[in-house]
Amino acid sequence: MNNFIRRIIITWRFLKHDIWSYTNEDVRGTYRWLMNVFKAVYLSIRFFLAHRIMVRASALTYYTLLALVPTVALALGIGRGFGMQEMFYNLITEAFPGQAEVIDYINTFAEKYLERATSSIVIGIGIILLLWVIYSLIGNIEDVFNGIWQVKDGRSTVRRITDYLSIIFLVPTFLVISSGTQIFLQTYIKTDLYDYVLSQTLLTILRWIPYTFTILLLTFIYIVIPNCKVRFLNAFAAAVIAGTAFLLFQWLYINGQIWVSKYNAIYGSFAALPLLLLWIQMSWIICLYGAELSYASQNIQNYNFENVEEKLSRQDRDFLLTLVAGVIYNKFANEEPAPTTEEVGQLLKLPARLTGSLIRQLADIDVIREGYPTDRHKPNNWIPGKETDKLTIAALFDLLAANGENLLKIDYSKYFPKEYATFNAMRNAALLQGQSILLRDINLDNFKPLYISLVKEKRQRNTQKTSNR
């Protein structure tokens, strides 16, 4: 029993801490795949809780409900003008399974809208209202997705208009193609133009169409909505899991509706509203978890060695800041391509998250500046922010020390004159030594470590502890 508990503790410690000190270079084959899957799922659940996705899903449920009635009502009204009202009605019914009573209400609102829309001016105002409602809804969705992807700046107004119009066009296209294909296959199967084998093939395709288009739609959302570059494979993998969860929930929801309908004598027509809210909120929860999963799977490397930064000494951090700045200045002085954050980390064998933290600190004091490559598909790179023939190690340390403000407004030299003078003398002596080396002259040619010593030592200690037990 004691051995079993000890194994559980060791396994938990490994999954919680030690596994994050292993990278793709340390593991091969199936073990690498399993390790990355575990890390992605663990991070997605952790971020799901940390980002309070349940609260964000509730907020999006409110915005969706607010935009639902005018959007659907106007869509049905426009559909009548093009002779497509029945198709729009079928699409809405399929999009909200088990909500026939609510859809009937919406259809009634559409009829009333058409009765009042007796002039083209009213129709024009209605279309503008429709676009504005959808614009506001997608804007709120983008804000949530940007929060998940830790993007500080959203799209500009011009980009919002152009991107949102494409979304407004493509999403209904997905729905129309999905519905039209199912209707075509259902009609074709009822004819005598096929044999038994073909009918079974078409039936199989028919069953997979909703799942396929749900995955494609979620993939499209995960790639397009965040204001950052999302890789297709990460978005697609998250869409497969979220789409499966969504269809499973939809099946449970429809069957639950049948069970709840037995109690209509108690709830009456009021039961439709809370059930609709439940369906919308759960749909958003599943969708947002998929976004967290796509972010986690794309940024696993940023969370390897996560505790290294927290335990890093001041001395080591200052030296790493010098090396990172030296890489950027050295490449610029030698007329080499400006490095990206990932390239700096690979060159110095640093964890991605620590590299990003060091680069952000250097950018805050204008030692480096962000460069923008001509190819928009490539990540931004980093170039010197100061003159390369003047910035020394001493100047860098001086800029780091001067960063920030004395918000306490206390003149320490007045109350601690001896100690303050000693401190300044030590600092000036250190800066004097650092004036002889320019950042661009830091020699990186012989730097070829295989592992980070801190992590290597930690693994050895853990191995010794396990063997001793």
Secondary structure, 3 states (H helix, E strand, C coil): CHHHHHHHHHHHHHHHCHHHHCCCCCCCHHHHHHHHHHHHHHHHHHHHHHCCHHHHHHHHHHHHHHHHHHHHHHHHHHHHHCCCHHHHHHHHHHHCCCCHHHHHHHHHHHHHHHHHCCCHHHHHHHHHHHHHHHHHHHHHHHHHHHHHCCCCCCCCHHHHHHHHHHHHHHHHHHHHHHHHHHHHHHHHHCCCCCCHHHHHHHHHHHHHHHHHHHHHHHHHHHHHCCCCCCCHHHHHHHHHHHHHHHHHHHHHHHHHHHHHHHHHHHHHHHHHHHHHHHHHHHHHHHHHHHHHHHHHHHCHHHHCCHHHHHHCCHHHHHHHHHHHHHHHHHHHHCCCCCCEHHHHHHHHCCCHHHHHHHHHHHHHCCCEEEECCCCCCCCCEEEECCCCCCCEHHHHHHHHHHCCCCCCCCCHHHHCHHHHHHHHHHHHHHHHHHHHCEHHHCCCCCCCCCCCHHHHHHHHHHHHHHHHC
